[in-house]
Amino acid sequence: MFTFEGIYTPAITPYAADGRIDFAAFADVLESLTEAQVHGIIIGGQPVSIMHKAWKSVWRWWNMRAK
């Protein structure tokens, strides 16, 4: 059974002036949360289409960090 322990925090989703997700700023948000050594990052609380774009950004950021 999985037990949640530690600090889980939501990640804000920054937007550009044109209303699109600012992926560079979102990567900075995720990086700062990782550097703060949180135990989990919560993505959600938004309409599904936006959440899907946010998840794509998380995966893009994660893959860039892995290289």
PLY file of the C-alpha trace (Angstrom):
ply
format ascii 1.0
element vertex 67
property float x
property float y
property float z
element edge 66
property int vertex1
property int vertex2
end_header
0.00 0.00 0.00
1.30 3.44 -0.92
1.58 5.97 1.91
1.92 9.69 1.27
4.65 11.19 3.41
6.48 14.46 3.25
5.64 17.67 1.46
3.38 17.68 -1.61
2.74 21.06 -3.15
0.75 22.26 -6.14
2.66 23.82 -9.00
1.29 27.06 -10.36
0.86 27.27 -14.12
2.22 30.55 -15.47
0.60 32.06 -18.55
2.02 34.33 -21.25
0.29 37.55 -22.25
-1.44 35.74 -25.13
-3.11 33.28 -22.73
-0.92 30.29 -23.55
1.03 28.38 -20.93
4.49 29.86 -20.52
6.45 26.60 -20.72
9.81 28.19 -19.91
8.40 29.77 -16.75
6.64 26.49 -15.89
9.97 24.66 -16.15
11.41 27.24 -13.73
8.55 26.57 -11.29
9.16 22.82 -11.44
12.90 23.30 -11.06
12.46 25.49 -7.99
10.15 22.92 -6.38
12.67 20.18 -7.11
15.49 22.25 -5.64
13.34 22.80 -2.54
13.27 18.99 -2.25
9.52 18.63 -2.03
8.39 15.01 -2.04
5.74 15.44 -4.70
4.35 18.01 -7.12
0.62 18.25 -7.69
-0.54 19.19 -11.17
-4.24 19.86 -11.41
-7.14 21.98 -10.39
-7.56 23.26 -13.92
-9.66 22.39 -16.94
-8.62 19.06 -18.44
-7.22 20.50 -21.69
-4.94 22.86 -19.78
-3.96 20.11 -17.36
-2.97 17.90 -20.32
-0.71 20.67 -21.65
0.79 21.10 -18.19
1.57 17.37 -17.97
3.20 17.47 -21.40
5.37 20.29 -20.10
6.27 18.30 -16.98
7.39 15.37 -19.13
9.36 17.67 -21.45
11.09 19.28 -18.44
11.78 15.91 -16.81
13.33 14.51 -19.98
15.51 17.60 -20.41
16.78 17.21 -16.81
17.58 13.53 -17.40
19.96 14.30 -20.29
0 1
1 2
2 3
3 4
4 5
5 6
6 7
7 8
8 9
9 10
10 11
11 12
12 13
13 14
14 15
15 16
16 17
17 18
18 19
19 20
20 21
21 22
22 23
23 24
24 25
25 26
26 27
27 28
28 29
29 30
30 31
31 32
32 33
33 34
34 35
35 36
36 37
37 38
38 39
39 40
40 41
41 42
42 43
43 44
44 45
45 46
46 47
47 48
48 49
49 50
50 51
51 52
52 53
53 54
54 55
55 56
56 57
57 58
58 59
59 60
60 61
61 62
62 63
63 64
64 65
65 66
